[in-house]
Amino acid sequence: MSTKEKIQEEVDVLEKEQSNNEIVLYNDEVNTFDHVIENLILACDHTPVQAEQCSLIVHYKGKCTVKTGDYKELEPRCSKLLEAGLSAEII
């Protein structure tokens, strides 16, 4: 086995071990843009521009992935969004 093949195999294994989950935010008819933006900034560490873009995508498309990462990292973030009255889930 060549060095290149061995390195590629190690990279492939690492990628499989790092299965990313996503927080998906869903549209609702209750929350204002300002409320959604404020909570994306607080819960997901978005910049104001990122939060505004995500809120627009949610509004027009019905949902948007707002954060990706390890489940343990996403769980408290998703909980903050849910506590704020937003519709979100980890997939």
mmCIF file as gemmi writes it, N, C-alpha and C atoms, coordinates in Angstrom:
data_model
loop_
_atom_site.group_PDB
_atom_site.id
_atom_site.type_symbol
_atom_site.label_atom_id
_atom_site.label_alt_id
_atom_site.label_comp_id
_atom_site.label_asym_id
_atom_site.label_entity_id
_atom_site.label_seq_id
_atom_site.pdbx_PDB_ins_code
_atom_site.Cartn_x
_atom_site.Cartn_y
_atom_site.Cartn_z
_atom_site.occupancy
_atom_site.B_iso_or_equiv
_atom_site.pdbx_formal_charge
_atom_site.auth_seq_id
_atom_site.auth_asym_id
_atom_site.pdbx_PDB_model_num
ATOM 1 N N . MET Axp A 1 ? 0.848 -1.169 0 1 0 ? 1 A 1
ATOM 2 C CA . MET Axp A 1 ? 0 0 0 1 0 ? 1 A 1
ATOM 3 C C . MET Axp A 1 ? 0.9 1.239 0 1 0 ? 1 A 1
ATOM 4 N N . SER Axp A 2 ? 0.616 2.127 -0.904 1 0 ? 2 A 1
ATOM 5 C CA . SER Axp A 2 ? 1.438 3.333 -0.998 1 0 ? 2 A 1
ATOM 6 C C . SER Axp A 2 ? 1.064 4.313 0.118 1 0 ? 2 A 1
ATOM 7 N N . THR Axp A 3 ? 1.934 5.282 0.332 1 0 ? 3 A 1
ATOM 8 C CA . THR Axp A 3 ? 1.696 6.301 1.356 1 0 ? 3 A 1
ATOM 9 C C . THR Axp A 3 ? 0.45 7.113 1.017 1 0 ? 3 A 1
ATOM 10 N N . LYS Axp A 4 ? 0.275 7.428 -0.262 1 0 ? 4 A 1
ATOM 11 C CA . LYS Axp A 4 ? -0.88 8.208 -0.686 1 0 ? 4 A 1
ATOM 12 C C . LYS Axp A 4 ? -2.181 7.46 -0.383 1 0 ? 4 A 1
ATOM 13 N N . GLU Axp A 5 ? -2.227 6.158 -0.665 1 0 ? 5 A 1
ATOM 14 C CA . GLU Axp A 5 ? -3.418 5.365 -0.391 1 0 ? 5 A 1
ATOM 15 C C . GLU Axp A 5 ? -3.698 5.283 1.108 1 0 ? 5 A 1
ATOM 16 N N . LYS Axp A 6 ? -2.638 5.15 1.894 1 0 ? 6 A 1
ATOM 17 C CA . LYS Axp A 6 ? -2.797 5.052 3.347 1 0 ? 6 A 1
ATOM 18 C C . LYS Axp A 6 ? -3.351 6.358 3.908 1 0 ? 6 A 1
ATOM 19 N N . ILE Axp A 7 ? -2.85 7.485 3.457 1 0 ? 7 A 1
ATOM 20 C CA . ILE Axp A 7 ? -3.328 8.794 3.926 1 0 ? 7 A 1
ATOM 21 C C . ILE Axp A 7 ? -4.782 8.983 3.531 1 0 ? 7 A 1
ATOM 22 N N . GLN Axp A 8 ? -5.137 8.61 2.289 1 0 ? 8 A 1
ATOM 23 C CA . GLN Axp A 8 ? -6.518 8.752 1.843 1 0 ? 8 A 1
ATOM 24 C C . GLN Axp A 8 ? -7.448 7.883 2.686 1 0 ? 8 A 1
ATOM 25 N N . GLU Axp A 9 ? -6.999 6.689 3.021 1 0 ? 9 A 1
ATOM 26 C CA . GLU Axp A 9 ? -7.801 5.798 3.845 1 0 ? 9 A 1
ATOM 27 C C . GLU Axp A 9 ? -8.021 6.405 5.23 1 0 ? 9 A 1
ATOM 28 N N . GLU Axp A 10 ? -6.998 7.014 5.809 1 0 ? 10 A 1
ATOM 29 C CA . GLU Axp A 10 ? -7.125 7.655 7.115 1 0 ? 10 A 1
ATOM 30 C C . GLU Axp A 10 ? -8.094 8.833 7.053 1 0 ? 10 A 1
ATOM 31 N N . VAL Axp A 11 ? -8.038 9.603 5.981 1 0 ? 11 A 1
ATOM 32 C CA . VAL Axp A 11 ? -8.95 10.739 5.81 1 0 ? 11 A 1
ATOM 33 C C . VAL Axp A 11 ? -10.387 10.243 5.691 1 0 ? 11 A 1
ATOM 34 N N . ASP Axp A 12 ? -10.596 9.186 4.912 1 0 ? 12 A 1
ATOM 35 C CA . ASP Axp A 12 ? -11.932 8.627 4.749 1 0 ? 12 A 1
ATOM 36 C C . ASP Axp A 12 ? -12.502 8.158 6.084 1 0 ? 12 A 1
ATOM 37 N N . VAL Axp A 13 ? -11.689 7.527 6.907 1 0 ? 13 A 1
ATOM 38 C CA . VAL Axp A 13 ? -12.138 7.048 8.216 1 0 ? 13 A 1
ATOM 39 C C . VAL Axp A 13 ? -12.49 8.224 9.111 1 0 ? 13 A 1
ATOM 40 N N . LEU Axp A 14 ? -11.669 9.266 9.121 1 0 ? 14 A 1
ATOM 41 C CA . LEU Axp A 14 ? -11.947 10.437 9.951 1 0 ? 14 A 1
ATOM 42 C C . LEU Axp A 14 ? -13.239 11.121 9.521 1 0 ? 14 A 1
ATOM 43 N N . GLU Axp A 15 ? -13.483 11.215 8.224 1 0 ? 15 A 1
ATOM 44 C CA . GLU Axp A 15 ? -14.7 11.854 7.747 1 0 ? 15 A 1
ATOM 45 C C . GLU Axp A 15 ? -15.932 11.079 8.189 1 0 ? 15 A 1
ATOM 46 N N . LYS Axp A 16 ? -15.863 9.761 8.189 1 0 ? 16 A 1
ATOM 47 C CA . LYS Axp A 16 ? -16.995 8.952 8.623 1 0 ? 16 A 1
ATOM 48 C C . LYS Axp A 16 ? -17.24 9.112 10.113 1 0 ? 16 A 1
ATOM 49 N N . GLU Axp A 17 ? -16.19 9.253 10.907 1 0 ? 17 A 1
ATOM 50 C CA . GLU Axp A 17 ? -16.325 9.403 12.351 1 0 ? 17 A 1
ATOM 51 C C . GLU Axp A 17 ? -16.929 10.752 12.724 1 0 ? 17 A 1
ATOM 52 N N . GLN Axp A 18 ? -16.736 11.766 11.89 1 0 ? 18 A 1
ATOM 53 C CA . GLN Axp A 18 ? -17.221 13.106 12.183 1 0 ? 18 A 1
ATOM 54 C C . GLN Axp A 18 ? -18.558 13.354 11.491 1 0 ? 18 A 1
ATOM 55 N N . SER Axp A 19 ? -19.543 12.541 11.796 1 0 ? 19 A 1
ATOM 56 C CA . SER Axp A 19 ? -20.849 12.715 11.178 1 0 ? 19 A 1
ATOM 57 C C . SER Axp A 19 ? -21.475 13.994 11.718 1 0 ? 19 A 1
ATOM 58 N N . ASN Axp A 20 ? -21.72 14.939 10.843 1 0 ? 20 A 1
ATOM 59 C CA . ASN Axp A 20 ? -22.28 16.22 11.248 1 0 ? 20 A 1
ATOM 60 C C . ASN Axp A 20 ? -23.791 16.151 11.292 1 0 ? 20 A 1
ATOM 61 N N . ASN Axp A 21 ? -24.329 16.75 12.309 1 0 ? 21 A 1
ATOM 62 C CA . ASN Axp A 21 ? -25.763 16.936 12.422 1 0 ? 21 A 1
ATOM 63 C C . ASN Axp A 21 ? -26.063 18.38 12.064 1 0 ? 21 A 1
ATOM 64 N N . GLU Axp A 22 ? -27.346 18.682 11.897 1 0 ? 22 A 1
ATOM 65 C CA . GLU Axp A 22 ? -27.752 20.033 11.517 1 0 ? 22 A 1
ATOM 66 C C . GLU Axp A 22 ? -28.914 20.482 12.386 1 0 ? 22 A 1
ATOM 67 N N . ILE Axp A 23 ? -28.916 21.769 12.726 1 0 ? 23 A 1
ATOM 68 C CA . ILE Axp A 23 ? -30.11 22.372 13.298 1 0 ? 23 A 1
ATOM 69 C C . ILE Axp A 23 ? -30.871 22.971 12.131 1 0 ? 23 A 1
ATOM 70 N N . VAL Axp A 24 ? -32.102 22.523 11.958 1 0 ? 24 A 1
ATOM 71 C CA . VAL Axp A 24 ? -32.96 23.055 10.909 1 0 ? 24 A 1
ATOM 72 C C . VAL Axp A 24 ? -34.021 23.924 11.57 1 0 ? 24 A 1
ATOM 73 N N . LEU Axp A 25 ? -34.12 25.158 11.108 1 0 ? 25 A 1
ATOM 74 C CA . LEU Axp A 25 ? -35.109 26.104 11.611 1 0 ? 25 A 1
ATOM 75 C C . LEU Axp A 25 ? -36.265 26.153 10.616 1 0 ? 25 A 1
ATOM 76 N N . TYR Axp A 26 ? -37.499 26.082 11.13 1 0 ? 26 A 1
ATOM 77 C CA . TYR Axp A 26 ? -38.689 26.049 10.289 1 0 ? 26 A 1
ATOM 78 C C . TYR Axp A 26 ? -39.479 27.346 10.399 1 0 ? 26 A 1
ATOM 79 N N . ASN Axp A 27 ? -40.177 27.655 9.33 1 0 ? 27 A 1
ATOM 80 C CA . ASN Axp A 27 ? -41.006 28.851 9.278 1 0 ? 27 A 1
ATOM 81 C C . ASN Axp A 27 ? -42.23 28.681 10.161 1 0 ? 27 A 1
ATOM 82 N N . ASP Axp A 28 ? -42.686 29.772 10.73 1 0 ? 28 A 1
ATOM 83 C CA . ASP Axp A 28 ? -43.962 29.794 11.444 1 0 ? 28 A 1
ATOM 84 C C . ASP Axp A 28 ? -44.607 31.146 11.189 1 0 ? 28 A 1
ATOM 85 N N . GLU Axp A 29 ? -45.831 31.258 11.588 1 0 ? 29 A 1
ATOM 86 C CA . GLU Axp A 29 ? -46.574 32.501 11.362 1 0 ? 29 A 1
ATOM 87 C C . GLU Axp A 29 ? -46.639 33.352 12.626 1 0 ? 29 A 1
ATOM 88 N N . VAL Axp A 30 ? -45.79 33.037 13.597 1 0 ? 30 A 1
ATOM 89 C CA . VAL Axp A 30 ? -45.882 33.694 14.903 1 0 ? 30 A 1
ATOM 90 C C . VAL Axp A 30 ? -44.743 34.677 15.139 1 0 ? 30 A 1
ATOM 91 N N . ASN Axp A 31 ? -43.518 34.244 14.906 1 0 ? 31 A 1
ATOM 92 C CA . ASN Axp A 31 ? -42.341 35.034 15.286 1 0 ? 31 A 1
ATOM 93 C C . ASN Axp A 31 ? -41.974 36.071 14.234 1 0 ? 31 A 1
ATOM 94 N N . THR Axp A 32 ? -41.512 37.217 14.73 1 0 ? 32 A 1
ATOM 95 C CA . THR Axp A 32 ? -41.093 38.294 13.832 1 0 ? 32 A 1
ATOM 96 C C . THR Axp A 32 ? -39.671 38.043 13.337 1 0 ? 32 A 1
ATOM 97 N N . PHE Axp A 33 ? -39.318 38.735 12.274 1 0 ? 33 A 1
ATOM 98 C CA . PHE Axp A 33 ? -37.95 38.631 11.761 1 0 ? 33 A 1
ATOM 99 C C . PHE Axp A 33 ? -36.949 39.043 12.837 1 0 ? 33 A 1
ATOM 100 N N . ASP Axp A 34 ? -37.246 40.117 13.533 1 0 ? 34 A 1
ATOM 101 C CA . ASP Axp A 34 ? -36.327 40.601 14.573 1 0 ? 34 A 1
ATOM 102 C C . ASP Axp A 34 ? -36.107 39.561 15.661 1 0 ? 34 A 1
ATOM 103 N N . HIS Axp A 35 ? -37.169 38.875 16.065 1 0 ? 35 A 1
ATOM 104 C CA . HIS Axp A 35 ? -37.061 37.847 17.104 1 0 ? 35 A 1
ATOM 105 C C . HIS Axp A 35 ? -36.199 36.683 16.61 1 0 ? 35 A 1
ATOM 106 N N . VAL Axp A 36 ? -36.439 36.251 15.389 1 0 ? 36 A 1
ATOM 107 C CA . VAL Axp A 36 ? -35.659 35.146 14.815 1 0 ? 36 A 1
ATOM 108 C C . VAL Axp A 36 ? -34.194 35.547 14.7 1 0 ? 36 A 1
ATOM 109 N N . ILE Axp A 37 ? -33.925 36.718 14.169 1 0 ? 37 A 1
ATOM 110 C CA . ILE Axp A 37 ? -32.55 37.198 13.994 1 0 ? 37 A 1
ATOM 111 C C . ILE Axp A 37 ? -31.836 37.281 15.336 1 0 ? 37 A 1
ATOM 112 N N . GLU Axp A 38 ? -32.491 37.877 16.321 1 0 ? 38 A 1
ATOM 113 C CA . GLU Axp A 38 ? -31.892 38.027 17.654 1 0 ? 38 A 1
ATOM 114 C C . GLU Axp A 38 ? -31.524 36.661 18.247 1 0 ? 38 A 1
ATOM 115 N N . ASN Axp A 39 ? -32.398 35.692 18.098 1 0 ? 39 A 1
ATOM 116 C CA . ASN Axp A 39 ? -32.143 34.377 18.688 1 0 ? 39 A 1
ATOM 117 C C . ASN Axp A 39 ? -31.116 33.569 17.915 1 0 ? 39 A 1
ATOM 118 N N . LEU Axp A 40 ? -31.019 33.757 16.613 1 0 ? 40 A 1
ATOM 119 C CA . LEU Axp A 40 ? -29.952 33.101 15.854 1 0 ? 40 A 1
ATOM 120 C C . LEU Axp A 40 ? -28.585 33.653 16.253 1 0 ? 40 A 1
ATOM 121 N N . ILE Axp A 41 ? -28.533 34.934 16.523 1 0 ? 41 A 1
ATOM 122 C CA . ILE Axp A 41 ? -27.283 35.545 16.976 1 0 ? 41 A 1
ATOM 123 C C . ILE Axp A 41 ? -26.892 34.982 18.351 1 0 ? 41 A 1
ATOM 124 N N . LEU Axp A 42 ? -27.871 34.893 19.26 1 0 ? 42 A 1
ATOM 125 C CA . LEU Axp A 42 ? -27.592 34.416 20.616 1 0 ? 42 A 1
ATOM 126 C C . LEU Axp A 42 ? -27.304 32.92 20.671 1 0 ? 42 A 1
ATOM 127 N N . ALA Axp A 43 ? -28.134 32.126 20.015 1 0 ? 43 A 1
ATOM 128 C CA . ALA Axp A 43 ? -28.037 30.672 20.161 1 0 ? 43 A 1
ATOM 129 C C . ALA Axp A 43 ? -26.996 30.04 19.238 1 0 ? 43 A 1
ATOM 130 N N . CYS Axp A 44 ? -26.843 30.598 18.045 1 0 ? 44 A 1
ATOM 131 C CA . CYS Axp A 44 ? -25.984 29.957 17.034 1 0 ? 44 A 1
ATOM 132 C C . CYS Axp A 44 ? -24.72 30.75 16.719 1 0 ? 44 A 1
ATOM 133 N N . ASP Axp A 45 ? -24.502 31.833 17.435 1 0 ? 45 A 1
ATOM 134 C CA . ASP Axp A 45 ? -23.329 32.692 17.203 1 0 ? 45 A 1
ATOM 135 C C . ASP Axp A 45 ? -23.26 33.217 15.771 1 0 ? 45 A 1
ATOM 136 N N . HIS Axp A 46 ? -24.418 33.503 15.194 1 0 ? 46 A 1
ATOM 137 C CA . HIS Axp A 46 ? -24.447 34.085 13.853 1 0 ? 46 A 1
ATOM 138 C C . HIS Axp A 46 ? -24.061 35.558 13.919 1 0 ? 46 A 1
ATOM 139 N N . THR Axp A 47 ? -23.537 36.057 12.82 1 0 ? 47 A 1
ATOM 140 C CA . THR Axp A 47 ? -23.393 37.501 12.684 1 0 ? 47 A 1
ATOM 141 C C . THR Axp A 47 ? -24.781 38.041 12.345 1 0 ? 47 A 1
ATOM 142 N N . PRO Axp A 48 ? -25.003 39.34 12.516 1 0 ? 48 A 1
ATOM 143 C CA . PRO Axp A 48 ? -26.314 39.889 12.138 1 0 ? 48 A 1
ATOM 144 C C . PRO Axp A 48 ? -26.676 39.606 10.677 1 0 ? 48 A 1
ATOM 145 N N . VAL Axp A 49 ? -25.703 39.663 9.793 1 0 ? 49 A 1
ATOM 146 C CA . VAL Axp A 49 ? -25.972 39.399 8.373 1 0 ? 49 A 1
ATOM 147 C C . VAL Axp A 49 ? -26.358 37.935 8.159 1 0 ? 49 A 1
ATOM 148 N N . GLN Axp A 50 ? -25.624 37.004 8.787 1 0 ? 50 A 1
ATOM 149 C CA . GLN Axp A 50 ? -25.967 35.575 8.674 1 0 ? 50 A 1
ATOM 150 C C . GLN Axp A 50 ? -27.376 35.318 9.183 1 0 ? 50 A 1
ATOM 151 N N . ALA Axp A 51 ? -27.693 35.887 10.33 1 0 ? 51 A 1
ATOM 152 C CA . ALA Axp A 51 ? -29 35.665 10.943 1 0 ? 51 A 1
ATOM 153 C C . ALA Axp A 51 ? -30.113 36.216 10.05 1 0 ? 51 A 1
ATOM 154 N N . GLU Axp A 52 ? -29.883 37.382 9.475 1 0 ? 52 A 1
ATOM 155 C CA . GLU Axp A 52 ? -30.89 37.97 8.582 1 0 ? 52 A 1
ATOM 156 C C . GLU Axp A 52 ? -31.087 37.105 7.34 1 0 ? 52 A 1
ATOM 157 N N . GLN Axp A 53 ? -29.982 36.621 6.761 1 0 ? 53 A 1
ATOM 158 C CA . GLN Axp A 53 ? -30.082 35.764 5.581 1 0 ? 53 A 1
ATOM 159 C C . GLN Axp A 53 ? -30.831 34.475 5.894 1 0 ? 53 A 1
ATOM 160 N N . CYS Axp A 54 ? -30.524 33.859 7.03 1 0 ? 54 A 1
ATOM 161 C CA . CYS Axp A 54 ? -31.223 32.63 7.415 1 0 ? 54 A 1
ATOM 162 C C . CYS Axp A 54 ? -32.709 32.892 7.633 1 0 ? 54 A 1
ATOM 163 N N . SER Axp A 55 ? -33.043 34.008 8.249 1 0 ? 55 A 1
ATOM 164 C CA . SER Axp A 55 ? -34.455 34.315 8.495 1 0 ? 55 A 1
ATOM 165 C C . SER Axp A 55 ? -35.213 34.497 7.18 1 0 ? 55 A 1
ATOM 166 N N . LEU Axp A 56 ? -34.561 35.088 6.198 1 0 ? 56 A 1
ATOM 167 C CA . LEU Axp A 56 ? -35.199 35.254 4.887 1 0 ? 56 A 1
ATOM 168 C C . LEU Axp A 56 ? -35.368 33.913 4.17 1 0 ? 56 A 1
ATOM 169 N N . ILE Axp A 57 ? -34.36 33.055 4.271 1 0 ? 57 A 1
ATOM 170 C CA . ILE Axp A 57 ? -34.464 31.724 3.66 1 0 ? 57 A 1
ATOM 171 C C . ILE Axp A 57 ? -35.602 30.944 4.305 1 0 ? 57 A 1
ATOM 172 N N . VAL Axp A 58 ? -35.688 30.997 5.628 1 0 ? 58 A 1
ATOM 173 C CA . VAL Axp A 58 ? -36.766 30.305 6.344 1 0 ? 58 A 1
ATOM 174 C C . VAL Axp A 58 ? -38.119 30.848 5.883 1 0 ? 58 A 1
ATOM 175 N N . HIS Axp A 59 ? -38.217 32.149 5.748 1 0 ? 59 A 1
ATOM 176 C CA . HIS Axp A 59 ? -39.482 32.772 5.356 1 0 ? 59 A 1
ATOM 177 C C . HIS Axp A 59 ? -39.919 32.335 3.957 1 0 ? 59 A 1
ATOM 178 N N . TYR Axp A 60 ? -38.988 32.331 3.017 1 0 ? 60 A 1
ATOM 179 C CA . TYR Axp A 60 ? -39.344 32.035 1.632 1 0 ? 60 A 1
ATOM 180 C C . TYR Axp A 60 ? -39.293 30.558 1.264 1 0 ? 60 A 1
ATOM 181 N N . LYS Axp A 61 ? -38.429 29.794 1.912 1 0 ? 61 A 1
ATOM 182 C CA . LYS Axp A 61 ? -38.273 28.376 1.569 1 0 ? 61 A 1
ATOM 183 C C . LYS Axp A 61 ? -38.956 27.443 2.575 1 0 ? 61 A 1
ATOM 184 N N . GLY Axp A 62 ? -39.291 27.956 3.746 1 0 ? 62 A 1
ATOM 185 C CA . GLY Axp A 62 ? -39.961 27.141 4.747 1 0 ? 62 A 1
ATOM 186 C C . GLY Axp A 62 ? -39.039 26.54 5.793 1 0 ? 62 A 1
ATOM 187 N N . LYS Axp A 63 ? -37.757 26.447 5.479 1 0 ? 63 A 1
ATOM 188 C CA . LYS Axp A 63 ? -36.787 25.92 6.436 1 0 ? 63 A 1
ATOM 189 C C . LYS Axp A 63 ? -35.386 26.297 5.991 1 0 ? 63 A 1
ATOM 190 N N . CYS Axp A 64 ? -34.446 26.193 6.946 1 0 ? 64 A 1
ATOM 191 C CA . CYS Axp A 64 ? -33.053 26.516 6.653 1 0 ? 64 A 1
ATOM 192 C C . CYS Axp A 64 ? -32.16 25.84 7.697 1 0 ? 64 A 1
ATOM 193 N N . THR Axp A 65 ? -31.062 25.269 7.243 1 0 ? 65 A 1
ATOM 194 C CA . THR Axp A 65 ? -30.057 24.759 8.171 1 0 ? 65 A 1
ATOM 195 C C . THR Axp A 65 ? -29.308 25.959 8.738 1 0 ? 65 A 1
ATOM 196 N N . VAL Axp A 66 ? -29.349 26.11 10.051 1 0 ? 66 A 1
ATOM 197 C CA . VAL Axp A 66 ? -28.748 27.287 10.672 1 0 ? 66 A 1
ATOM 198 C C . VAL Axp A 66 ? -27.434 26.988 11.395 1 0 ? 66 A 1
ATOM 199 N N . LYS Axp A 67 ? -27.151 25.705 11.641 1 0 ? 67 A 1
ATOM 200 C CA . LYS Axp A 67 ? -25.894 25.344 12.304 1 0 ? 67 A 1
ATOM 201 C C . LYS Axp A 67 ? -25.623 23.869 12.059 1 0 ? 67 A 1
ATOM 202 N N . THR Axp A 68 ? -24.351 23.534 11.812 1 0 ? 68 A 1
ATOM 203 C CA . THR Axp A 68 ? -23.954 22.139 11.669 1 0 ? 68 A 1
ATOM 204 C C . THR Axp A 68 ? -22.863 21.831 12.683 1 0 ? 68 A 1
ATOM 205 N N . GLY Axp A 69 ? -22.769 20.576 13.054 1 0 ? 69 A 1
ATOM 206 C CA . GLY Axp A 69 ? -21.732 20.184 13.992 1 0 ? 69 A 1
ATOM 207 C C . GLY Axp A 69 ? -22.075 18.898 14.702 1 0 ? 69 A 1
ATOM 208 N N . ASP Axp A 70 ? -21.347 18.639 15.763 1 0 ? 70 A 1
ATOM 209 C CA . ASP Axp A 70 ? -21.556 17.46 16.585 1 0 ? 70 A 1
ATOM 210 C C . ASP Axp A 70 ? -22.855 17.615 17.374 1 0 ? 70 A 1
ATOM 211 N N . TYR Axp A 71 ? -23.567 16.514 17.568 1 0 ? 71 A 1
ATOM 212 C CA . TYR Axp A 71 ? -24.853 16.55 18.259 1 0 ? 71 A 1
ATOM 213 C C . TYR Axp A 71 ? -24.739 17.195 19.638 1 0 ? 71 A 1
ATOM 214 N N . LYS Axp A 72 ? -23.677 16.868 20.369 1 0 ? 72 A 1
ATOM 215 C CA . LYS Axp A 72 ? -23.504 17.412 21.726 1 0 ? 72 A 1
ATOM 216 C C . LYS Axp A 72 ? -23.369 18.932 21.708 1 0 ? 72 A 1
ATOM 217 N N . GLU Axp A 73 ? -22.772 19.464 20.654 1 0 ? 73 A 1
ATOM 218 C CA . GLU Axp A 73 ? -22.63 20.919 20.518 1 0 ? 73 A 1
ATOM 219 C C . GLU Axp A 73 ? -23.952 21.566 20.107 1 0 ? 73 A 1
ATOM 220 N N . LEU Axp A 74 ? -24.722 20.877 19.295 1 0 ? 74 A 1
ATOM 221 C CA . LEU Axp A 74 ? -25.957 21.448 18.756 1 0 ? 74 A 1
ATOM 222 C C . LEU Axp A 74 ? -27.13 21.386 19.729 1 0 ? 74 A 1
ATOM 223 N N . GLU Axp A 75 ? -27.147 20.392 20.597 1 0 ? 75 A 1
ATOM 224 C CA . GLU Axp A 75 ? -28.292 20.197 21.485 1 0 ? 75 A 1
ATOM 225 C C . GLU Axp A 75 ? -28.624 21.426 22.336 1 0 ? 75 A 1
ATOM 226 N N . PRO Axp A 76 ? -27.653 22.029 23.03 1 0 ? 76 A 1
ATOM 227 C CA . PRO Axp A 76 ? -28.012 23.217 23.819 1 0 ? 76 A 1
ATOM 228 C C . PRO Axp A 76 ? -28.408 24.415 22.948 1 0 ? 76 A 1
ATOM 229 N N . ARG Axp A 77 ? -27.838 24.505 21.767 1 0 ? 77 A 1
ATOM 230 C CA . ARG Axp A 77 ? -28.2 25.602 20.85 1 0 ? 77 A 1
ATOM 231 C C . ARG Axp A 77 ? -29.649 25.446 20.386 1 0 ? 77 A 1
ATOM 232 N N . CYS Axp A 78 ? -30.002 24.226 20.014 1 0 ? 78 A 1
ATOM 233 C CA . CYS Axp A 78 ? -31.366 23.964 19.567 1 0 ? 78 A 1
ATOM 234 C C . CYS Axp A 78 ? -32.346 24.199 20.706 1 0 ? 78 A 1
ATOM 235 N N . SER Axp A 79 ? -31.974 23.814 21.898 1 0 ? 79 A 1
ATOM 236 C CA . SER Axp A 79 ? -32.837 24.04 23.068 1 0 ? 79 A 1
ATOM 237 C C . SER Axp A 79 ? -33.093 25.525 23.28 1 0 ? 79 A 1
ATOM 238 N N . LYS Axp A 80 ? -32.084 26.356 23.088 1 0 ? 80 A 1
ATOM 239 C CA . LYS Axp A 80 ? -32.267 27.808 23.221 1 0 ? 80 A 1
ATOM 240 C C . LYS Axp A 80 ? -33.275 28.328 22.204 1 0 ? 80 A 1
ATOM 241 N N . LEU Axp A 81 ? -33.17 27.817 20.97 1 0 ? 81 A 1
ATOM 242 C CA . LEU Axp A 81 ? -34.112 28.246 19.929 1 0 ? 81 A 1
ATOM 243 C C . LEU Axp A 81 ? -35.538 27.82 20.287 1 0 ? 81 A 1
ATOM 244 N N . LEU Axp A 82 ? -35.688 26.604 20.77 1 0 ? 82 A 1
ATOM 245 C CA . LEU Axp A 82 ? -37.008 26.097 21.148 1 0 ? 82 A 1
ATOM 246 C C . LEU Axp A 82 ? -37.582 26.88 22.324 1 0 ? 82 A 1
ATOM 247 N N . GLU Axp A 83 ? -36.73 27.203 23.304 1 0 ? 83 A 1
ATOM 248 C CA . GLU Axp A 83 ? -37.176 27.979 24.463 1 0 ? 83 A 1
ATOM 249 C C . GLU Axp A 83 ? -37.628 29.378 24.059 1 0 ? 83 A 1
ATOM 250 N N . ALA Axp A 84 ? -37.074 29.88 22.959 1 0 ? 84 A 1
ATOM 251 C CA . ALA Axp A 84 ? -37.451 31.203 22.458 1 0 ? 84 A 1
ATOM 252 C C . ALA Axp A 84 ? -38.725 31.149 21.611 1 0 ? 84 A 1
ATOM 253 N N . GLY Axp A 85 ? -39.294 29.946 21.479 1 0 ? 85 A 1
ATOM 254 C CA . GLY Axp A 85 ? -40.548 29.814 20.731 1 0 ? 85 A 1
ATOM 255 C C . GLY Axp A 85 ? -40.382 29.56 19.248 1 0 ? 85 A 1
ATOM 256 N N . LEU Axp A 86 ? -39.149 29.269 18.819 1 0 ? 86 A 1
ATOM 257 C CA . LEU Axp A 86 ? -38.913 28.983 17.406 1 0 ? 86 A 1
ATOM 258 C C . LEU Axp A 86 ? -39.091 27.498 17.142 1 0 ? 86 A 1
ATOM 259 N N . SER Axp A 87 ? -39.368 27.154 15.903 1 0 ? 87 A 1
ATOM 260 C CA . SER Axp A 87 ? -39.532 25.75 15.513 1 0 ? 87 A 1
ATOM 261 C C . SER Axp A 87 ? -38.234 25.26 14.906 1 0 ? 87 A 1
ATOM 262 N N . ALA Axp A 88 ? -37.569 24.34 15.601 1 0 ? 88 A 1
ATOM 263 C CA . ALA Axp A 88 ? -36.28 23.837 15.146 1 0 ? 88 A 1
ATOM 264 C C . ALA Axp A 88 ? -36.113 22.392 15.575 1 0 ? 88 A 1
ATOM 265 N N . GLU Axp A 89 ? -35.258 21.688 14.854 1 0 ? 89 A 1
ATOM 266 C CA . GLU Axp A 89 ? -34.911 20.313 15.233 1 0 ? 89 A 1
ATOM 267 C C . GLU Axp A 89 ? -33.515 19.992 14.765 1 0 ? 89 A 1
ATOM 268 N N . ILE Axp A 90 ? -32.929 18.98 15.391 1 0 ? 90 A 1
ATOM 269 C CA . ILE Axp A 90 ? -31.603 18.489 14.986 1 0 ? 90 A 1
ATOM 270 C C . ILE Axp A 90 ? -31.838 17.265 14.123 1 0 ? 90 A 1
ATOM 271 N N . ILE Axp A 91 ? -31.219 17.276 12.949 1 0 ? 91 A 1
ATOM 272 C CA . ILE Axp A 91 ? -31.314 16.107 12.067 1 0 ? 91 A 1
ATOM 273 C C . ILE Axp A 91 ? -29.929 15.572 11.775 1 0 ? 91 A 1
